[in-house]
Structures are given as structure tokens and as C-alpha cells.
Amino acid sequence: MSDAWNPDQYNRFAAERERPFWDMVAHLEANGAPTVVDLGCGDGRLTQALGRRLGASSILGVDASASMLERAVHYADATTSFIQGDLATWRDEEGVDIIVANASLQWVDDHPAVLARWMESLRPGGQLAVQVPANGDHPSHLVSGELAAEILGEDDHVAVNVLAPEDYAEILAALGTSVDVTLRVYLHELASSEELVEWMKGTALTRFRERLSAEDYDALLAEYRARLLERVGRRSPYLFTFKRILMYARLKPDARGAHG
Ligand SMILES: C[S@@+](CC[C@H](N)C(=O)[O-])C[C@H]1O[C@@H](n2cnc3c(N)ncnc32)[C@H](O)[C@@H]1O
């Protein structure tokens, strides 16, 4: 992972992608000046904005992508900082008050183990807010999944890695938290169904860009566009329905993580 991430492509739909971020953090309570970590922080704009909203004493953005972090340095300030790291193995020995992860957990597998590691990095009473896309059954993902199987010999990350909402509720409850898990359908009105390709270029298709030559990637995009438009039709405007899972968990006072 990956300089195939392109902040400009990702931000073409910044407004649509931002709504779930603020929904994800809506339950967070900022007591005192919390220490916060944003895992898979992307270009850092929302990391800095969240730190300000929570009155954080510090907020650390962690991301694997050098190109995203190059952009993120512009949002570094007295309380906001960024490091390169892997959210799959991330842990904090000293403990933090709040962990957030927006649209990033789906890129790694074994969510029960990753969530357990994150909860162990929370101080007593600490809070976790996570948003993952759960749109693996939409044609935009089904087609990228088909092509991933055919060309890369791999499964679609979202389809394979993301669990059912009730599984997340059970996993987080078993980790000693009070939990709120919601499955929400977002409606994104795109100018046309062709725009779906632009949307997916900013996220799920980055894996092809990482692995294919420029020429093969262009051919892949043409094939993706053709197959997708055959499924969804050429429509203008196009209502893109997008399911997302929003999780909020708070360590119960008697729950002891690594820092209890
Ligand atoms: C869809 S973007 C979301 C960015 C940001 N959270 C936001 O809401 O704008 C996903 C981000 O996760 C990062 N990412 C993917 N896998 C990762 C990993 N294993 N470790 C750290 N970051 C990862 C990508 O580099 C990318 O910046």
C-alpha cells in the first residue's frame, strides 16, 4: 500500500465521502482534551477538522500511503501530526482516549483481531468510531470483484473483509464495550452512471493501478466501464445507493484493556 492512492481523484467526491465521516463521529464525547488517533487518515483534512471539533490535546493520523501523507503534512499543526503506518498492526502502548477509522478498515482482513488490538490501545472509558463501506453487492463492486478474480486472481477486499453489522456488534460487545452499530444507506446523486467509474477509480480500483502497467490499467478501465454500464445502464442523473456500517463503542468502566 500504496502510492496508487491519488488524493485528487479521491477528493472528486469529497462532499459525498465526508457525510459518513461526520455521522461516524457523531456519538463521540470529548471529555477534557482527549488524545485521538485517526487510522487510515488519508489526506489529513478531516483529521485536523476532527481534532478541532473535539478540542483534542493531540490527534495523530496514520496512513500507509506516501502520496496521501504528502498531502497530509499541510494539515499538521500544534496538535495534529501524521505518521506512516499499517492500521492492521497499529497499537499504542501508552493508550489513547479516542480511535477513529473512516473508510479504511475494509482494506485489511481479520477484523476481530484488528479491533481487539485497537481496543487494547484505549484508556479506560476510551471510545472507538469506525465506518466501513458494505456495498459489496452493488454492481460497481461486483464488476471490480469479477475483474480482480480474472486479472489479479484475488477477491474483492470489501466483499471478503467486511463482516455483517451484527458481527461487529458482537465482537465489540465481547471486548467489554457498550456498542451502537448502524447500517445506513447513503444516496449519492451522480451526474450520470459513467461517474461511477470516476468514483471507483478513487478507491476500489487503486489495487489495479498498483499492480498493472499504465497500458493494462487503461484497458482494465475500459473493460470495467463497459461491463458496469451494461449492468446499470446509461443513466443521467444516477442515484448511487451506498451502504455503510457505522460503529461506536465505549469501553465500560470495569473493562480492562492493556491500560485499565
Ligand atoms: C478511502 S481512504 C479514507 C481516507 C480518510 N479516512 C477519509 O475519510 O477521508 C482509505 C485510506 O486508507 C489507507 N489505508 C489502506 N490500507 C491501509 C493500511 N493497511 N494501513 C494504513 N492505511 C491504510 C489508504 O492509504 C487511504 O488513505
Ligand as a Chemical Component Dictionary entry (heavy atoms), coordinates in Angstrom:
data_LIG
# 
_chem_comp.id                   LIG 
_chem_comp.type                 NON-POLYMER 
_chem_comp.pdbx_formal_charge   0 
_chem_comp.three_letter_code    LIG 
# 
loop_
_chem_comp_atom.comp_id 
_chem_comp_atom.atom_id 
_chem_comp_atom.alt_atom_id 
_chem_comp_atom.type_symbol 
_chem_comp_atom.charge 
_chem_comp_atom.model_Cartn_x 
_chem_comp_atom.model_Cartn_y 
_chem_comp_atom.model_Cartn_z 
_chem_comp_atom.pdbx_ordinal 
LIG C1  C1  C 0  -10.928 5.576  1.366 1  
LIG S1  S1  S 1  -9.489  6.362  2.058 2  
LIG C2  C2  C 0  -10.176 7.172  3.516 3  
LIG C3  C3  C 0  -9.323  8.324  3.998 4  
LIG C4  C4  C 0  -9.842  9.127  5.211 5  
LIG N1  N1  N 0  -10.078 8.285  6.356 6  
LIG C5  C5  C 0  -11.082 9.923  4.852 7  
LIG O1  O1  O 0  -12.127 9.668  5.432 8  
LIG O2  O2  O -1 -11.002 10.814 4.005 9  
LIG C6  C6  C 0  -8.677  4.950  2.728 10 
LIG C7  C7  C 0  -7.315  5.252  3.297 11 
LIG O3  O3  O 0  -6.869  4.091  3.989 12 
LIG C8  C8  C 0  -5.472  3.970  3.779 13 
LIG N2  N2  N 0  -5.086  2.585  4.020 14 
LIG C9  C9  C 0  -5.447  1.480  3.352 15 
LIG N3  N3  N 0  -4.892  0.384  3.894 16 
LIG C10 C10 C 0  -4.154  0.807  4.940 17 
LIG C11 C11 C 0  -3.329  0.152  5.908 18 
LIG N4  N4  N 0  -3.179  -1.180 5.901 19 
LIG N5  N5  N 0  -2.719  0.901  6.841 20 
LIG C12 C12 C 0  -2.889  2.250  6.879 21 
LIG N6  N6  N 0  -3.646  2.926  5.975 22 
LIG C13 C13 C 0  -4.265  2.217  5.028 23 
LIG C14 C14 C 0  -5.275  4.412  2.336 24 
LIG O4  O4  O 0  -3.940  4.767  2.088 25 
LIG C15 C15 C 0  -6.262  5.580  2.247 26 
LIG O5  O5  O 0  -5.650  6.805  2.559 27 
# 
loop_
_chem_comp_bond.comp_id 
_chem_comp_bond.atom_id_1 
_chem_comp_bond.atom_id_2 
_chem_comp_bond.value_order 
_chem_comp_bond.pdbx_ordinal 
LIG C1  S1  SING 1  
LIG S1  C2  SING 2  
LIG S1  C6  SING 3  
LIG C2  C3  SING 4  
LIG C3  C4  SING 5  
LIG C4  N1  SING 6  
LIG C4  C5  SING 7  
LIG C5  O1  DOUB 8  
LIG C5  O2  SING 9  
LIG C6  C7  SING 10 
LIG C7  O3  SING 11 
LIG C7  C15 SING 12 
LIG O3  C8  SING 13 
LIG C8  N2  SING 14 
LIG C8  C14 SING 15 
LIG N2  C9  SING 16 
LIG N2  C13 SING 17 
LIG C9  N3  DOUB 18 
LIG N3  C10 SING 19 
LIG C10 C11 SING 20 
LIG C10 C13 DOUB 21 
LIG C11 N4  SING 22 
LIG C11 N5  DOUB 23 
LIG N5  C12 SING 24 
LIG C12 N6  DOUB 25 
LIG N6  C13 SING 26 
LIG C14 O4  SING 27 
LIG C14 C15 SING 28 
LIG C15 O5  SING 29 
# 
